[in-house]
Amino acid sequence: MLSFKQHVQLDEGNVLQQKVNKHVTQGRSVGALSPEGSHTDTPEKLNAAHHEMKSDLEKARKAGHIGGWSGPHKGEYRYASDSGEEHVGHEGSYMVHAKEAGKEHHDKMVGALSKIGNKHKQQSVLSVNHEGSAKWHHLENSPKKGQIEDKGKLKYNKPLEKDKVEGRTKFKSGHSFTSY
């Protein structure tokens, strides 16, 4: 007999996908960011970065800039190296949701994500508004600094299409999200 969690994962996708859908269908924006990168090249630095990220997210929650967060969610991500070469990396990201529905709360959440992302030397953070439109917000460490890149609607994919990698995010459960 399947547990409730296994049943839900089989019928509705993975637990993270359910969290994203829950917030978006309630009109709240969601976002994602990670503390990982070339500056977290040792286990000690990696653990310290995650500890600091959790602390920063909790401070943003208590200040009312975000509604909450979860993570780290281990995943596979496509990125460009400093030389411009594209790679697939593995890192832990945090999902964040806006405190309430509406543009004001979306903007507060994106501001908090950008501030925390810059602190953690990230190139970009992801936001998804209540309509499911995904955008990359390029930060201070990005060659596209200050630009907002529209990635289209966030779609849930199962199984992962190996030949279509644009905007792909794959989670260790084998599920993926893609923006078109």
DRENDO-1510 file (C-alpha; in Angstrom, 1 decimal, always signed):
<recs>
REC; n; res; u; v; w
REC; 1; MET; +0.0; +0.0; +0.0 .
REC; 2; LEU; +1.3; +3.5; -0.9 .
REC; 3; SER; +1.7; +6.1; +1.8 .
REC; 4; PHE; -0.2; +9.4; +1.3 .
REC; 5; LYS; +3.1; +11.1; +0.3 .
REC; 6; GLN; +3.9; +8.5; -2.3 .
REC; 7; HIS; +0.3; +8.6; -3.7 .
REC; 8; VAL; +0.4; +12.4; -3.9 .
REC; 9; GLN; +3.8; +12.3; -5.7 .
REC; 10; LEU; +2.5; +9.8; -8.2 .
REC; 11; ASP; -0.7; +11.6; -9.0 .
REC; 12; GLU; +0.3; +15.3; -8.7 .
REC; 13; GLY; +4.1; +15.3; -9.3 .
REC; 14; ASN; +6.7; +16.0; -6.6 .
REC; 15; VAL; +6.1; +17.8; -3.3 .
REC; 16; LEU; +8.0; +20.9; -4.5 .
REC; 17; GLN; +5.8; +21.1; -7.6 .
REC; 18; GLN; +2.7; +21.0; -5.3 .
REC; 19; LYS; +4.1; +23.9; -3.2 .
REC; 20; VAL; +4.7; +26.0; -6.3 .
REC; 21; ASN; +1.2; +25.3; -7.7 .
REC; 22; LYS; -0.4; +26.0; -4.3 .
REC; 23; HIS; +1.0; +29.5; -4.0 .
REC; 24; VAL; +0.5; +30.4; -7.7 .
REC; 25; THR; -3.1; +29.3; -7.7 .
REC; 26; GLN; -3.7; +31.4; -4.5 .
REC; 27; GLY; -2.3; +34.4; -6.4 .
REC; 28; ARG; +1.0; +34.6; -4.6 .
REC; 29; SER; +4.3; +34.8; -6.4 .
REC; 30; VAL; +7.1; +32.4; -5.9 .
REC; 31; GLY; +10.9; +32.6; -6.4 .
REC; 32; ALA; +14.0; +30.6; -6.2 .
REC; 33; LEU; +17.6; +31.3; -5.3 .
REC; 34; SER; +20.7; +29.4; -4.2 .
REC; 35; PRO; +23.8; +30.3; -2.1 .
REC; 36; GLU; +26.0; +27.9; -4.1 .
REC; 37; GLY; +28.6; +28.7; -6.7 .
REC; 38; SER; +32.4; +28.7; -7.4 .
REC; 39; HIS; +32.9; +30.5; -4.0 .
REC; 40; THR; +31.5; +27.4; -2.2 .
REC; 41; ASP; +34.1; +25.0; -3.4 .
REC; 42; THR; +34.7; +23.2; -0.1 .
REC; 43; PRO; +32.2; +21.3; +2.1 .
REC; 44; GLU; +32.8; +23.8; +4.9 .
REC; 45; LYS; +32.1; +26.8; +2.7 .
REC; 46; LEU; +29.1; +25.1; +1.3 .
REC; 47; ASN; +27.6; +24.4; +4.7 .
REC; 48; ALA; +28.4; +27.9; +5.9 .
REC; 49; ALA; +26.7; +29.4; +2.8 .
REC; 50; HIS; +23.5; +27.3; +3.3 .
REC; 51; HIS; +23.5; +28.2; +7.0 .
REC; 52; GLU; +23.8; +31.9; +6.1 .
REC; 53; MET; +21.1; +31.7; +3.4 .
REC; 54; LYS; +18.6; +30.1; +5.8 .
REC; 55; SER; +19.4; +32.9; +8.3 .
REC; 56; ASP; +18.9; +35.6; +5.6 .
REC; 57; LEU; +15.6; +34.1; +4.4 .
REC; 58; GLU; +14.3; +33.9; +8.0 .
REC; 59; LYS; +15.2; +37.6; +8.5 .
REC; 60; ALA; +13.4; +38.5; +5.3 .
REC; 61; ARG; +10.4; +36.5; +6.5 .
REC; 62; LYS; +10.3; +38.2; +9.9 .
REC; 63; ALA; +10.6; +41.6; +8.3 .
REC; 64; GLY; +7.6; +40.8; +6.1 .
REC; 65; HIS; +9.4; +40.9; +2.8 .
REC; 66; ILE; +8.6; +37.3; +2.0 .
REC; 67; GLY; +5.8; +35.0; +3.3 .
REC; 68; GLY; +8.0; +31.9; +3.8 .
REC; 69; TRP; +10.6; +29.6; +2.3 .
REC; 70; SER; +11.6; +26.0; +2.0 .
REC; 71; GLY; +14.7; +24.1; +1.1 .
REC; 72; PRO; +17.3; +23.4; +0.2 .
REC; 73; HIS; +15.9; +21.4; -2.7 .
REC; 74; LYS; +18.6; +19.6; -4.5 .
REC; 75; GLY; +18.4; +19.9; -8.2 .
REC; 76; GLU; +20.2; +20.0; -11.6 .
REC; 77; TYR; +20.5; +23.4; -13.3 .
REC; 78; ARG; +21.8; +24.8; -16.5 .
REC; 79; TYR; +24.2; +27.8; -16.3 .
REC; 80; ALA; +26.9; +29.6; -18.2 .
REC; 81; SER; +30.5; +29.7; -16.8 .
REC; 82; ASP; +32.6; +32.9; -16.7 .
REC; 83; SER; +33.9; +32.0; -20.1 .
REC; 84; GLY; +30.4; +31.8; -21.5 .
REC; 85; GLU; +30.4; +28.0; -21.8 .
REC; 86; GLU; +27.2; +26.3; -20.8 .
REC; 87; HIS; +27.3; +23.6; -18.1 .
REC; 88; VAL; +24.9; +21.5; -16.0 .
REC; 89; GLY; +25.5; +21.8; -12.3 .
REC; 90; HIS; +24.0; +20.4; -9.2 .
REC; 91; GLU; +23.0; +22.7; -6.3 .
REC; 92; GLY; +20.6; +23.2; -3.5 .
REC; 93; SER; +18.0; +26.0; -4.1 .
REC; 94; TYR; +15.5; +27.6; -1.8 .
REC; 95; MET; +11.9; +28.2; -2.8 .
REC; 96; VAL; +10.4; +31.4; -1.5 .
REC; 97; HIS; +6.8; +32.7; -1.7 .
REC; 98; ALA; +5.3; +36.2; -1.4 .
REC; 99; LYS; +3.5; +37.0; +1.9 .
REC; 100; GLU; +0.2; +37.7; +0.1 .
REC; 101; ALA; -1.2; +38.0; -3.4 .
REC; 102; GLY; -0.6; +41.2; -5.4 .
REC; 103; LYS; +2.1; +43.2; -7.2 .
REC; 104; GLU; +3.3; +45.0; -4.0 .
REC; 105; HIS; +4.1; +41.7; -2.3 .
REC; 106; HIS; +5.6; +40.3; -5.6 .
REC; 107; ASP; +7.9; +43.4; -5.7 .
REC; 108; LYS; +8.9; +43.0; -2.0 .
REC; 109; MET; +9.7; +39.3; -2.6 .
REC; 110; VAL; +11.8; +40.0; -5.7 .
REC; 111; GLY; +13.6; +42.8; -3.9 .
REC; 112; ALA; +14.4; +40.5; -1.0 .
REC; 113; LEU; +15.5; +37.7; -3.4 .
REC; 114; SER; +17.8; +40.2; -5.3 .
REC; 115; LYS; +19.4; +41.5; -2.1 .
REC; 116; ILE; +20.0; +38.0; -0.7 .
REC; 117; GLY; +21.2; +36.8; -4.1 .
REC; 118; ASN; +23.7; +39.6; -4.5 .
REC; 119; LYS; +25.0; +38.9; -0.9 .
REC; 120; HIS; +25.5; +35.3; -1.9 .
REC; 121; LYS; +27.3; +36.2; -5.2 .
REC; 122; GLN; +24.6; +34.8; -7.5 .
REC; 123; GLN; +24.1; +35.9; -11.1 .
REC; 124; SER; +20.3; +35.7; -11.1 .
REC; 125; VAL; +17.2; +34.8; -9.1 .
REC; 126; LEU; +14.0; +33.4; -10.5 .
REC; 127; SER; +10.5; +34.8; -9.9 .
REC; 128; VAL; +7.2; +33.3; -11.0 .
REC; 129; ASN; +4.1; +35.6; -10.7 .
REC; 130; HIS; +0.6; +34.5; -10.0 .
REC; 131; GLU; -0.1; +33.8; -13.7 .
REC; 132; GLY; +2.9; +31.4; -13.8 .
REC; 133; SER; +5.2; +33.7; -15.9 .
REC; 134; ALA; +8.8; +33.0; -15.0 .
REC; 135; LYS; +11.5; +35.7; -15.1 .
REC; 136; TRP; +15.2; +35.7; -14.4 .
REC; 137; HIS; +16.4; +38.8; -12.6 .
REC; 138; HIS; +20.0; +39.3; -13.4 .
REC; 139; LEU; +22.1; +40.6; -10.4 .
REC; 140; GLU; +25.4; +42.4; -9.9 .
REC; 141; ASN; +27.5; +39.3; -10.8 .
REC; 142; SER; +25.8; +38.7; -14.1 .
REC; 143; PRO; +27.0; +39.9; -17.5 .
REC; 144; LYS; +23.4; +40.9; -18.0 .
REC; 145; LYS; +23.3; +43.0; -14.7 .
REC; 146; GLY; +20.0; +44.7; -14.2 .
REC; 147; GLN; +18.2; +43.0; -16.9 .
REC; 148; ILE; +15.0; +41.0; -16.4 .
REC; 149; GLU; +14.7; +38.1; -18.8 .
REC; 150; ASP; +11.2; +36.7; -19.5 .
REC; 151; LYS; +11.3; +32.9; -19.6 .
REC; 152; GLY; +7.6; +32.4; -20.4 .
REC; 153; LYS; +5.1; +30.2; -18.5 .
REC; 154; LEU; +6.3; +27.7; -16.0 .
REC; 155; LYS; +5.2; +24.2; -17.1 .
REC; 156; TYR; +5.5; +20.9; -15.2 .
REC; 157; ASN; +7.1; +18.2; -17.2 .
REC; 158; LYS; +7.2; +14.5; -16.6 .
REC; 159; PRO; +9.4; +12.8; -17.7 .
REC; 160; LEU; +12.3; +15.1; -18.4 .
REC; 161; GLU; +12.8; +15.7; -22.1 .
REC; 162; LYS; +16.6; +15.1; -22.6 .
REC; 163; ASP; +16.8; +17.0; -25.9 .
REC; 164; LYS; +15.0; +20.1; -24.7 .
REC; 165; VAL; +17.1; +21.9; -22.1 .
REC; 166; GLU; +16.0; +25.5; -22.4 .
REC; 167; GLY; +15.1; +26.7; -18.9 .
REC; 168; ARG; +15.1; +23.2; -17.6 .
REC; 169; THR; +15.2; +22.5; -13.9 .
REC; 170; LYS; +15.3; +18.9; -12.8 .
REC; 171; PHE; +14.8; +17.6; -9.3 .
REC; 172; LYS; +16.4; +14.5; -7.9 .
REC; 173; SER; +13.0; +12.7; -7.9 .
REC; 174; GLY; +13.2; +12.8; -11.7 .
REC; 175; HIS; +10.5; +15.5; -12.2 .
REC; 176; SER; +11.3; +18.8; -13.9 .
REC; 177; PHE; +10.0; +22.2; -14.5 .
REC; 178; THR; +10.6; +24.0; -17.8 .
REC; 179; SER; +9.7; +27.6; -18.8 .
REC; 180; TYR; +8.8; +28.2; -22.5 .
</recs>
